[in-house]
Amino acid sequence: MPIPVIIDCDPGTDDALALFLALGSPELDVRMVTVAGGNVGLAQTLPNARAIVGVTGKKVPVIAGADRPLLGAFRSETAVHGTDGLGGVRLPEGPPAAPGIAADAIRAALREAPPEGLTLIGLGPATNLALALATEPALVEKVARIVLMTGAWGEGNFSASAEFNAMSDPEGLAVLLACGRPVTLVTLDLTAQALVTAEIIEKLRQGEGECRKVACDILAGIPMSRRFGNKAYPLHDPCAIAWLVAPELFTNRDCHVVVECGVGPGRGRTHVDRWDRLKQPANATVAETIDAARFFEVLDKALGRLE
């Protein structure tokens, strides 16, 4: 049976590919897409999410959420995603956003969850998911699992210490890590294994469909990373979707994880105790390796199922 999921995102180029992967995968039943400000402001991420869902032809509600973190100020990331969030790729306007606020909609969906519960997928700052669970804690029992693209056990990509999503709302991430439900972290260390090259984009273009064209145009507009010799870049958010769609591609480790919520250069740093040095109970499953070649095959097949 397909896994019922809610996807919380902040499109964003890699969010767009993650949505295509999720909506093209029969393994998932996407109940709604909720949106936060993250890669760019909510005024842009919301229409981006609507447009991406719209081009797939899927009837999935898209709902606006938080435009800032629980504490502190909003920060965008336009160097990778462009000022519009999609690297300049223009899409037709999608269906209007569903009424309401993301945190309210998530709580309502959890109240009506099937017996197996709902899986929450977080591809951006953790604000919307944290607000939903913190304001009605009893609903946490309806959460089957939380899967997050966030954090790093090595260096960050926003600061020397912190990954962008974790840095954007560390307090929100701390709420999810402490909620008591199974949490999976797909970190920068994992996504650095799923590298997009010009050859991979060309291979993905060898097929039909508007979603495939849009996906490849977005991929082609992402700048190559100097970390990888300006010849490749990591495809972050779709890895979190793939962890549910094709779990056999991954190896995992249960760890104790703490996120720094103080001020200073360590803010947003995720301390991932992979070797149990702190002797604390594990509160997260950390994805450690991915079969990158098969990952791109899974993405290719999902694009082939879309219009």
LINWO-V335469 format. One record per backbone hydrogen bond with DSSP energy under -0.5 kcal/mol. CO is the residue of the C=O (numbers start at 1). NH is the residue of the N-H. If there is no record, write none. Layout:
CO,NH
CO,NH
//
This chain:
2,4
3,29
4,119
5,31
5,32
6,8
6,121
7,9
7,34
8,123
9,36
10,39
12,16
13,17
14,18
15,19
16,20
17,21
18,22
19,23
20,24
22,25
24,26
25,28
27,3
28,30
29,5
29,31
31,61
32,7
33,63
34,9
35,65
39,77
40,38
41,44
41,45
42,46
44,48
45,49
46,50
47,51
48,52
49,53
50,54
50,95
51,55
52,56
53,57
53,58
54,57
58,60
61,33
62,98
63,35
64,102
66,37
77,81
78,82
81,87
82,85
86,89
88,90
101,105
102,106
103,107
104,108
105,109
106,110
107,111
108,112
110,113
114,117
118,144
118,145
119,6
119,121
120,122
120,147
121,8
121,123
122,149
126,130
127,131
128,132
129,133
130,134
131,135
132,136
136,139
137,140
138,141
139,142
140,143
142,118
142,144
145,120
146,148
146,184
147,122
148,150
148,186
151,188
160,156
162,157
162,158
162,159
163,167
164,168
165,169
167,170
169,173
170,174
171,175
172,176
173,177
174,178
176,179
182,146
183,285
184,148
184,186
185,187
185,287
186,150
187,190
187,191
188,192
190,193
191,194
191,235
193,195
194,235
196,233
197,201
198,202
199,203
200,204
201,205
203,206
205,207
209,213
210,214
211,215
212,216
213,217
214,218
215,219
216,220
217,221
218,221
218,222
219,222
225,228
225,230
226,229
228,231
232,225
233,196
234,236
236,239
236,240
237,240
237,241
238,242
239,243
240,244
241,244
241,245
242,246
246,249
247,250
249,291
251,288
251,289
253,286
255,257
255,283
255,284
256,273
258,271
260,268
264,267
266,269
268,163
269,260
269,271
270,272
271,258
271,273
272,274
273,256
273,276
284,255
284,286
285,185
285,287
286,253
289,251
290,292
291,295
292,296
293,297
294,298
295,299
296,300
297,301
298,302
299,303
300,304
301,305
302,305
302,306
303,306
307,210
//
